[in-house]
Amino acid sequence: MNPFTFYNPTELIFGKGQLNKLEEKIDQLGKRILLVYGGGSIKRSGLYDKLQAIFQKKGCNVLELAGVEPNPRLSTVKKGISIIRENELDWILAVGGGSVIDCSKAIAVGALYDGDVWDFYERKAKAEKALPLGTVLTLAATGSEMNRGSVVTNWETKQKHGAGMTFPTFSILDPENTFTVPKNQTVYGISDTLSHVFEQYFSHTKEIPLQTGFAETIMKTVIENARKVLQNLEDYDARANLMLSSTFALNGLLATGVETDWATHSIEHAVSAVYDIPHGGGLAIIFPNWMKYVYKENVPRFKRFAVEVWGVDPEGKTDEEVALAGIDAVRAFFNEIGAPSRLADYNIGDDKLDVMAEKALPFGPIGNFTKLTKEDVYEILKMCL
């Protein structure tokens, strides 16, 4: 196990009916609020009206930034920064999924930064201060509600980068707020959650039984509850287990003392920067192909994955056969839940593979399980066609 420092200051408020805790947060943080949300699902679900009732009761002055994109745009971030500065707002409330929260983190940092907020995503600056940020989560997927990561797309330059920005001060997670998430978005959230665990599970770090056990439990919990929730989108217990799994998949716990990878996310960011596809859908396509490309780097790890997570029987099989059976099980599961399996599912051909391979490595070779060059990424993308 490697040395580490674990720090996570986000207050997690979980369970049915917890939205009422927002009142005490308003008392603590102030009544001048920027409300950030996406395409309007919070209005259709009734959550928006509940928020307005709380704001009215507390006498809040609330300005809104609506329409945050699934891959949040730099232009939207800058619009939010302008609203904050022009109206001297106290804090930000992000209501939605990871895209809304990622956008809000960028706004929270950018509002107090004299330069261009894109500097953070190009590694020209490091976030040191931010406005307070609260979240009300409506989609179990990214884990952004309990980490400092933020991914933003610069649509003008076709670049999609992540940066460490700011932790939410608090996050309210009521599984009932995910009941109205449609099946396809639920599937993308499932594939995103599993992919976050994969990025931290496939590691060469030795003697990490606790982290390995945590990761395997999260993966098995997601697999079991994915099947339940896709039979009944309003299964509270299944939604609750998926929501908590997605949070703990990326709140720093699994990465303690572990060398993690993240090459697949870099590849997907390049694909969705060019084609603007759903992040979870892109990961479902790419990850099994990344696995097949790199598994020989650590066959025992992939064998354990196959046996412990997918229940592959190793009897009569070589270690490599067991490892490959586990990878096949990943693809079979994604197919079972209706996730895309090829770039062709998004009408993506081979005409921009070189462009995407180039964009996947903005700062040099990617990954730690094995270092990937542009040529490696190109080959993985070819496998994804």
N, C-alpha and C positions, 0 to 999 in steps of 0.2 A: 504494500500500500504506500502511496506517495504522501508526503506532507500536505496538509491543507488547512485553510481557514474557512469555516462555514459561517455565513452571515445572511440572514433573511429577516428584514424588519417588518414585512407585510403582515397586518392583522387579518386573519382569515375568519370570516363570519359565515358559517355554513348551516344550511337547513331551511326547512319550510317556514315561511313567514318572517324571514330575517330582514326584509326590506325596511321594516320599521326602525331598525338600528341606524338608518340614514339620518334620522332626526338628531341624534346625539352627535353624529359626525358633522352636521351643519353647525351645531353649537360650538364645536371645537375648531372648525376650519374657516368658518365665515359664510356669509349669505350671498356673496357675489360670485356666481358660479358659471363656468363654461360647461354646458352639457354637450357631449360629443356622442353621436350615434351614427348608424349606417343607413341602410336603404329604406327604413320605415317599418321593419318587422316589429319594433317595440310598440308602435302605434297599433298595429293589427292585433297584437297579443294582449293589449290592455295595460302593459307595463308603463307606457308613457303617461297614461292618465293617472296611474298610482303615484308616479313621480311628481306630476304636477300638483296633485293633492298635498303631498308632503311639502313641496316648495311653497305653496300658497299658505299652508298652515304656519310655516316658519318665517314667512315674510321675505322670501328670497328674491333677489334680482338675478334672473337666469337668462343668459344668452346661449344660443344654440349653434352648433356646427353639425349639420346633418349631411348625409350622403357620403360618408367615408367609404372608400372603395374596398373590395375584397383584398386587393393588393394595394394598401394605402399609398397615395401619391404624395410626393414632396410638395406639390402645389397645394394640396389640402392641408398639409402640416403648416405651411406658411400662412395660409388663410386663418387657421386657428391662432397662430402666434399674433397676427395682426389684431384679431378680436380681443385677445387677452390684453395687449398693450394699450389699445385705444380705449378700453373700458376699465382698466385697472382692476381686473378680476382677482379673486382670492385663491381660487383653486379650480381643479378640473374634475368633472365626473364623467367617466367613460362608461357607457351602457351598450353592451354588445359583446362580440367575440374578440378574438386576438387582433384582428385588423384594427378595430376601433381603439383597443387598448394600446397597441403599438403606436398608432398615430398620436394618441394622447400623450404618451411618454415623450415623443419627439416635441410636441407642443410645450409640454411642461419644462423641458430643458431649454428649448429654443427661445422661449419667452424671456429667459434670464441671460441669454447669450448675445454678445454684441455682434458676432459674425454670422455667417451663413450656417444654418442648422445642418446642412449637408456635410459640413466639415467633420462631424462626428462619425458619419457613415463612411467617409473616406480616410478615417484614422488620422485626421489632421488635428483633432481636438479630443479631449476626454471630458465627459460630463462630470461636473463637480457640484452643481446646484440645480434645483428644479422647484417649480411650484408643487404644492401638494396635489396628489392624484388619488382619487378613489375610483373603484370600479364596481359595476353590477354586471355580473357575467351572464350571458345568454346562450353561450355555445361552448361545449366541452371539446377542446381541441389543443390550443397552443400552449397553455400554461402561463400565458403572459400576465395573468392576474396575480402571480406570485413570483415574478422574477423581474430583472431589470432589462431584459432583452427587448429590442425593437427592430423590426424590419420594415424598410420604406423603399418604395420604387421611385426612381427619378425617370419619369416617362420620356422626358425630352432626350436623355442620353441612353435610354434603355438599360439602366443599371438598377439592380435590386440588391441592397446591402443590409446587413444587420449591424447593430451597435449596442453596447451596454449603456443604457440611458438612466433610468430611475426606477426604483421599486415603487409600486403602489403603496400608499399609506395604509389603505384597507381595501379589502375585496369582499363583496357580498355575493355568496353563491347559494342560490335557491334552485334546486333541481327543477322545480315547477316552471321556472323561466325558460327551460329548454324543451318543454313539451311541444311547442309549436315549431321547433326546428324541423324542416322537411327531411325526408329520408336521405336525399343526396348529400345535404350538408351534414347530417349526422354521420354518414359514411366517411366523408372527408375528415371529420373530427376524429373518428376512430383511427383512420390510417395515420393522421398526424400524431396522435398520442403514441401509437405503437412506434412510429418512426423516431420520436424523441427518445424512447427507451432504447431502440436499436443503436442509436448514435452513441449511447453511453455504455451499453452492454458489450459491444464488440470492441474489446480492448485487450492489450497485452499485459496490463498491470496485474501483478501477481498478488495472491493472498488478499482477496477482497470478497470473502464469503458473504458478509452482511450486505454490501452493495449489490452483489449478484442475486442474493435472495430477494431483496427489495424489488429489483428490476423484474425478476421472473414472476413474482406475485402480481405486480402491476400488469404485466403482459397477459397473464392468465385471467386476471379480473376483467380486463378489457375484452378479451376474446369471448369469455362466457357471457358478459353483459351486453356485448354487441348483438349477439344472437337473440337475446331476450328483447332488447329495445326495438330491434327491427321487426319484431312480431307485434309489438305494442309501443308506439312512440310516446305514450303517456304512462309507461311503467315507471313509477317514482323510484323504486329501489334500483332499477337498472340505470336510470338517468343519474341518480345520486352516485352510484359506483363509477360510472364513466366520468362524471364531473370531477370527483375527487382524484381519480386515477390520472386524469389529464393534468391536474394541478401538481400532483406529486411527481409526475414524470419529468417536470422541468422546473422545479423550485430549488434546484441545487443539491438535493439530497443524494441522488444517484451518482453525481459527479464527485462526491467527496473522496479524495484520495485516488481518483481514477483518471487515467489519460483517456480523453474522449475523442471522437472522430469528427463528425459534422461535414464530411465530404459530400454526402448525398444531399444535404440541405443546400450546399453551395451550388451543386449541379441543378437542383430544382429551381433555385433563385434565378439562375441564368435562363432556364427555360421559360419561367413565368414572366421574367423581365422582357423577353422578346414576344411571347405569345399571350401573356396575361391569363394563364389558366389557373384553376383553383389549386392552391398550395398542396392540400391533402391529396388531391387527385394526382398531381405530379409525383409526389412521394410514393404513392402506391405503385406507380409505373416504374420508377427508378430503383427503389430499394432492393427488390429481389434480383435485379440485374447487377447492382453493385455487389450484392452478396456473392453471386456466382463468379464475379470477376476477381474477388479478393479472398474467398474462403480458405484457399490453400495457405494463406499467411498464418492461420491458427485453426487448423482442423479440429483440435480438441474443444475449442470454444464453441464452434459451430455444432459439433456433436452434442455437447451439453445442451445447447439451445434446442436442438431437435428433440432430445429425449425429455428434458424437463418442462419445456413450454408446449411442445406439440405432441408429446406422447409417442414419438417414434420408437418402435421396438428395435433395439440394436442387435437382437439375436440373429446370427448368421450373416451379418452385414459387416463390411469393413468400416472403419471410422469415416472414410471419405463418403461412402454410400449413405451412412447415417446423416452426415452433414448435408449432403445434397437433398436428402429426403426432407430435412427441416426447411431448407430453402424452398422446395416445392410446396411445402405446407403453407408457407407465407403466401405464395402466389395463389394457392387454392383458396385460402381464407379471403384474400382480397377479392377474388372472383366471386366467392360465395355471397359476400355482402354487397356486391354490385359496384365495386371500385373499378376504375379504368385499368387496363393492363398494358396498353400500348400508346405511344404518342399519336398513332393514327386515330385513336379514339377522340382526339381533339383536332383531327385534320392537320396534324403536323407531319411533314415529310422530312426528307434528308437535305433540303436545300439550304438550311441554316445551321447545320450541325457544327460547322467550324466556328461560326459566330458565337453559338451558345457555349462551345467548349472554351473559347477565349474568355468569355464573360464569367465563366465559373471560377477562374483563377485571377481575380483582380489584384491579389497581393502575393502571388506565387503559388507553389504546389499546395494542394489541399489534403486534409485528412491526416490521421495519426495511425490508424490501424495498418495502413500502408499509404505512403505519399503518392498522390496522383498528379501526373503531369497533364498538360493539354491533350497529349496523344491518348492517355488513359481515359480521360473524360470523353473524348471523341468516340472511343471504342465502346464505352458504356452506353452512350447515347445511341449508337448504332444498334446495340442490343435491344434498346427500348422501342425501336421503330415498329 
